Amino acid sequence: MTAPSESPAAGAESTASRRRELASFLRSRRERIPPEQVGLAPGRRRRTPGLRREEVAQLAAVGVTWYTWLEQARDIQVSGQVADAIARALLLDQTERRHLFTLAGTADPHPHLDCPGMSPAIRGMIDQLEPLPAAVFNSRYDIIAYNRTYGRLVCDLDAMPVEDRNVMWLAFTDPRWRERMLDREENTRMMAAKFRTSMAKHLAEPAWKELLKRLQQNSPEFRQAWERHEVLQPGGHVKRYLNPEVGLLAFDFTHLWLGPQDGPRLTTYSPVDEVTRERLERLHRIVLAEQQAVAA
């Protein structure tokens, strides 16, 4: 005798219940994380505990509106790659990660992966690398976390809106960043090619489509680079910046992936010569002195 199948109404209610449970779970995990644990300033006017929705969206490299809908239990699809990014942003352990994927109704693309996320250990590693600039980026070029030296390498990142802390956005649209990033045309062309390579794995994801649309609308130079259809894998070359406080800085850089090679990476910048090293140490002293003056 065949068991009766679930009615359409019952199936719809089951799906809606799962969405509500997912929304509640995400809110609970978000509210337990102090901002400083993921490298964000605590701020003075926080109405809710833990992280804000827009901060989780930034850390996971998804759209703020899309993530808000997710926490409102709206009927939206969650891909495995996006669920993976959210799990990392919320510092989920393996049990929590499995629960997230079950509620999202999608397969875990990395079921046996450890979940380092932006842990205190990684945050501490970035700080300990000073005076060397260091930052964590995802494959969309979002700046997820950075130490004080990187924060002042080109512009004052702390003074920028969270949604603008993306190297692609800055390199193609921010006048100060464009002026101070030397060899800009070569670098931006390579960045667009690497972004196209990475985006092939994320074509349907809202955050990627949102960034692409934003760049196309605001940068003729990006549109021109994008239309070339060039592709590149991440690689190393010398980067040069004209810092407004200490002058020309030239670096080699090294990537340390914190998961799969298309996931977050820790990038450190090493001076290519003694002049850069001395200027970098001077920049670090300037930043420390300013922070001490504010704290006094």
Secondary structure, DSSP 8 states (H G I E B T S, - for coil): -------HHHHHHHHHHHHHHHHHHHHHHHHTS-GGGGT----S--SSSS--HHHHHHHHT--HHHHHHHHTT-S----HHHHHHHHHHTT--HHHHHHHHHHHT---SSTT----TT-HHHHHHHHHTTTS-EEEE-TT-BEEEE-HHHHTTSS-GGGS-GGG-BHHHHHHH-HHHHHHBSSHHHHHHHHHHHHHHHHTT-TT-HHHHHHHHHHHHH-HHHHHHHTTT---------EEEEETTTEEEEEEEEEEESSSTTS-EEEEEEESSHHHHHHHHHHHHHHHHHHHHHH-
